Amino acid sequence: MPVSRANALDHVVLVIFENRSFDNLLGRLYQPGEVPSFEGVIGKNLSNPIPPWAEHGKEHGLVPYEVASGMDAPDPDPGEEYEHTNTQLFNVLDDVNRFKDAKEMRPPYNAPRPGQVPTMDGFVADYISFFTREVGRQPTYEEYRQIMTGYTPEQVPVLSTIARGFGVFDHWFSEVPSQTLTNRSFWTAGSSSGLVVNRPMGHFMKHNNVETLFNRLDQQDLSWKVYVLEPDPISFTGLLHKPRLEHFFNTHFVPFAEFERDVAAGQLPRFSLIEPNLLSGHGDYHPAFGRALLPGGDVAIDPPSSVLAGEAFLARLYSAYRSGRAEGGSNVYNTTLFIGFDEPGGTYDHVAPGPVAPPDRLSLEGELGFKFDRSGYRVPAVIVSPWAPSNAVITEEYRHTSLIATLREVWGLGAPFGARDAAARTFQHVLSLEVPRDPDSWPSPVPLPCPQFQMERVAAGEAIGTLGKHLSEGLLEHMGRSQLVLRLVPKNGDRVMSPRFALAVVHLVAKHYFPRLSGPPGARLRAVRTIITEYARLLRRKVD
């Protein structure tokens, strides 16, 4: 088939994984001197101090950065909200906010002084504080030292092999020093309407009304789809942009299996966004969701080793992309795969983020007083294409809005969405080879095995992750007309609502929102039964 580098970006596939820093997954990708430049962790003697109020391990003075001893570190999940990220980056923890969950914290939310430079030395302090809030006691030294660990290429062979086989960005920054939804919104809209934290998700569903990349593509008659990994019956991308995208829910949001069929048929849209199964928190690389956040939970919460399941899903996606050899339409030679992450999720990184331009007027008075004038910290980012050289390290500073900036330039999508993508670097020059590399010669990574019982629970719709819990809370707001549901949720429902009930809420309404996304067989019927059972249990409790 005729191929040309000029067509390398005719189609773009973006997958966004969850909550890992660059150091955590790729910090050991290259040895010193192996490539001309690489901002990793080897040979740098990195550490964080132990705070004086720690009950255990103060004699060590500091915690060195080491290799993760297992595939579930850090467990429990570190804090990831704006309030926690402030502590991690600047080692500022207001006394009133110690041992508190983010929703309990008070202004100024551990914010730094104006002009203060991130020191990247508050990860241990924040982890000890949040662990204490989650578990009810201070962690031992062995328990909190896991926040200062990361993986080797042998532990994450899929991501590492692909990163070495193509191009890796070692200065790709998340856009906001906070959580998933605001950073995912920047990936696809260059703004988050001034919203900073996930809770309540209903704010995104109601008020995140900024123009999205999908809207711009539709205006230009350029095709797009959002592919969601089964058995997740709902799209977080769709819901966080609900005011702008709701009229596309029935047409453009489809199961991941359809992506594999579209690749084989040469029928990929111009832009494909891949969502892992964010409902269960499995297959997305997200750290283990702390069980203490859902007291009395009756369903397995975020089964461990989401890193292993993330690796397995990435291998499946890479294999599908690599196999695209259709004559005409989309194929591997005119399609670029981009592997990104939304935010670091509280996992350690040693490179300080810098100041950035606020994306729009609204963000100048953002949630929690944040002015959107500084960046989140580094996340993994890898570009895959026959036109990309192997062992390439792109050292300049990039960020999520670099994708929008690149597509605007290459596809002629018009004016910037805001100041953030207007200032972002583009990356089309990374696809620099004059002769494409034969996909048959590409590396073939093999994921480490994922425990079968975890996969079975996910397939059966019996696992929930932190995003799934936030989603269920947001959906409850949209079920306000149901007196049954309202009576089931007490005022402190954030602490009482069980995982089983949270899953039932999602599956009950999923078919209404996203009819083409199929959950597990019988999931909706089971959801109705669960809600009735929960209601009956509540009534019995009142009688007793």
Secondary structure, DSSP 8 states (H G I E B T S, - for coil): ----GGGTTSEEEEEEE-S--HHHHHTTSS-TTSSS-----TTS--EEE--TT-SS-GGG-EEE-EE-SSTT-SSS----SHHHHHHHHH----GGGTT--GGG--TTTT---TT----S--HHHHHHHHHHHHHSS---HHHHGGGGEE--TTTSHHHHHHHHHSEEETTEE-SSSS-HHHHHHHHHHS--TT--SSSSHHHHHHH-----HHHHHHHTT--EEEEE-TT--S-HHHHHTHHHHGGGTTTSEEEHHHHHHHHHHT---SEEEEE--TTTT-SS------GGGSTT--S-BS-S-HHHHHHHHHHHHHHHHHT---SSSS-GGGEEEEEEES--TT----S---B---SSTGGGG-GGG--S-B---B--EEEE-TTS-TTEEE-S-EETHHHHHHHHHHHT--S-SSHHHHHS---GGG---SS---GGGS---------HHHHHHHHTT--B-HHHHHHHHHHHHTTTT-HHHHHHS-TTHHHH--HHHHHHHHHHHHHHH-TTS--STTHHHHHHHHHHHHHHHHHHHHH-
